[in-house]
Amino acid sequence: MPETHSTLSALQTSRPAGGAGKHVVFLLLERFTLMAHAAAIEPLRLANRVAGQPLYSWQLVSESGHSVRCSNGSEITVSGGLEDLPADAMIFVCGGVDVQRATTPAILSWLRKRARHGNTIGGICTGAWTLAKAGLLNGYRATIHWENHDALIEDFPDIELTRAVFVIHGKRLTSAGGTAPLDMMLTVLTTAQGADLAHSVADQLIYSSIRTNRDTQRLSIPARIGVRHPKLGRVIEFMESHIETPISPAELADAAGMSTRQLERLFRRYLNKSPKRYYMELRLERARNLLMQTDMSVISVALATGFTSPSHFSKCYRAHYETTPYRERGAHPSRDMDS
């Protein structure tokens, strides 16, 4: 069935008369996430409406100056390409699927130029990867969508990466996907315009609980697995933090204050699988993310997920995903960008 496309030109450009207000530029990368972008731009529109004056203006741009297709197939009209902007414009890079391929040398060069000019620059969803590739997150704290967290660490190990819903650090702003940009923009509004206006915007959006940079992206382990058992949660937390160097069932049991037999029964009862099987699935899930989102070799991915033998890695991967790591990499090719 062919994809259905729509053109959302209403969001293209909104400039208050006389150029008043703070100007915000959204650089849309190919296959960007529409929901995350909307969560960033709508608070600006509502801020103007609530305040009754043009506090913000904005425009959408792309590398080519032509419309951009987002990850759900919709096409978004933009007002232009990479050109000179107001000196104090705030810039947000909106990323999504396959951000490595969408991040071109021209985009990297443009962002570096804007950074040298002192613009405040942010990354929305996977846009943080583009900022990292441009070298704009060196010395800054940052965050990215949890699914891309491990890939960013592998590509840029020196960045201080957190799992917060958003991070505002100096002139760099990064947020995870989904609704996280909404929390970030409400915080921006609070800083610039005051809490009353930000809360009024949140009310307009039927958003009753504004998250802070201390909130993490993912649900708690009990919420994710649907089981509230403190010892089980503790063991899974240990597993998730020891992917590259897996620890033995005896060590897991000891960390939770139980015997290995009790650990086995706990996993069988609540998750219907052994601790070994659950641990293996966590490692393979991490491996799949790295294969699809980085240019790491298959051997490097194997080592990063605790497999010392490439053949064993391939065997386990095929048993779980019904394909080999090499075929997985071939089905999701990435492109190494020259800087």
Secondary structure, 3 states (H helix, E strand, C coil): CCCCCCECHHHCEECCHHHCCEEEEEEECCCECHHHHHHHHHHHHHHHHHHCCCCEEEEEECCCCCCEECCCCCEECCCECCCCCCCCCEEEEECECCHHHHCCHHHHHHHHHHHHCCCCEEEECCHHHHHHHCCCCCCCEECCCHHHHHHHHHHCCCCEECCECEEEECCEEEECCCCHHHHHHHHHHHHHHCHHHHHHHHHHCCCCCCCCCCCECCCCHHHHHCCCCHHHHHHHHHHHHCCCCCCCHHHHHHHHCCCHHHHHHHHHHHHCCCHHHHHHHHHHHHHHHHHHHCCCCHHHHHHHCCCCCHHHHHHHHHHHHCCCHHHHHHHCCCCCCCC
